[in-house]
C-alpha cells in the first residue's frame, strides 16, 4: 500500500507484510488457557453479553473449565449476570479471577472498581490496553474454553483483542432488523480480515412465543439468520427468542440457571475449533 506507515499495531489491513502471530501477547506465566472464543457484533444492544453468558454456562454444564474475559471495559455487565460482586485480588503484576457459583472464572472492569456504578472515563488506547491486560496479567486457572465478551463496533478494543489474543474463533450476534444486519456484516468482515474463523451466528430477539396461544411472533421482523449464515458460509446459526424469564435470571444474577439449548449447534462448532496451540507464544 502506497500510504502504509508500517505500524501494523494500528492497522487492520490484512496485507502481505503482516505476521498475525507477531502481535500475540503471552499469558501470565502461571496461567493456562486452551481455547479462546470471541463473541462480537458491529453494534451495541444486540445481546453479546447474554450470548457470552449462555455459552459459558453451557460449557461449564458439560464439564469444561470455563472463563469469561469481559472486554467491554466501559460497559461491563458479565459479573452482574452471574451475581458476582466480589472484587478481584492479586499482587503486583498478577490478578486472580473471581468465580461464579458454578466455578466459572471471570475478569471484568467491574471486578476492579470500588463501586459498580463508577464510570470508566478513559480514551480508546487505555481501554484497549486494559482489555489486553485481562489476558496477560490475570492468572487464569487451567481454562479449557475462554469466552471474550467484546465491546460493540470495530474500533480500538476489538482490533487490539483480535491482534493480541490468539482467538480460536468468533460468534457473531445479531437481531432481525435491517439496520443491525448491515452493521453486523462489518463485524463479520472484520473477523475475516483478521483471519478469525466465524463459528456461528446467534440471532437474538428472533421471535416471541405467546404464553397463551403458543404462536411465534416476529416482533422485529422476519429472521435473517439463515440467509446471513448462508451468505457468509457460517457453519451454525442459532435463533434466540425474546424470553422474559431469561432476562429476569440475568437481572437477578442467576444466569447459570438459564436454558442454553438454542445455542447447541454453535457450541458444537466451538468444541471443534482448534485451540491456541497453533500460536507459538
Secondary structure as GFF3:
##gff-version 3
##sequence-region A 1 281
A	DSSP	three_ten_helix	8	10	.	.	.	ID=ss1
A	DSSP	three_ten_helix	20	23	.	.	.	ID=ss2
A	DSSP	beta_strand	36	40	.	.	.	ID=ss3
A	DSSP	alpha_helix	48	61	.	.	.	ID=ss4
A	DSSP	beta_strand	66	70	.	.	.	ID=ss5
A	DSSP	alpha_helix	78	81	.	.	.	ID=ss6
A	DSSP	beta_strand	89	91	.	.	.	ID=ss7
A	DSSP	beta_strand	94	96	.	.	.	ID=ss8
A	DSSP	beta_strand	98	99	.	.	.	ID=ss9
A	DSSP	beta_strand	105	107	.	.	.	ID=ss10
A	DSSP	three_ten_helix	109	111	.	.	.	ID=ss11
A	DSSP	alpha_helix	124	136	.	.	.	ID=ss12
A	DSSP	beta_strand	145	149	.	.	.	ID=ss13
A	DSSP	alpha_helix	156	164	.	.	.	ID=ss14
A	DSSP	beta_strand	169	174	.	.	.	ID=ss15
A	DSSP	alpha_helix	178	193	.	.	.	ID=ss16
A	DSSP	beta_strand	198	203	.	.	.	ID=ss17
A	DSSP	beta_strand	208	209	.	.	.	ID=ss18
A	DSSP	beta_strand	216	217	.	.	.	ID=ss19
A	DSSP	alpha_helix	225	232	.	.	.	ID=ss20
A	DSSP	beta_strand	237	239	.	.	.	ID=ss21
A	DSSP	alpha_helix	244	251	.	.	.	ID=ss22
A	DSSP	three_ten_helix	255	257	.	.	.	ID=ss23
A	DSSP	three_ten_helix	261	263	.	.	.	ID=ss24
A	DSSP	alpha_helix	264	272	.	.	.	ID=ss25
A	DSSP	three_ten_helix	276	278	.	.	.	ID=ss26
###
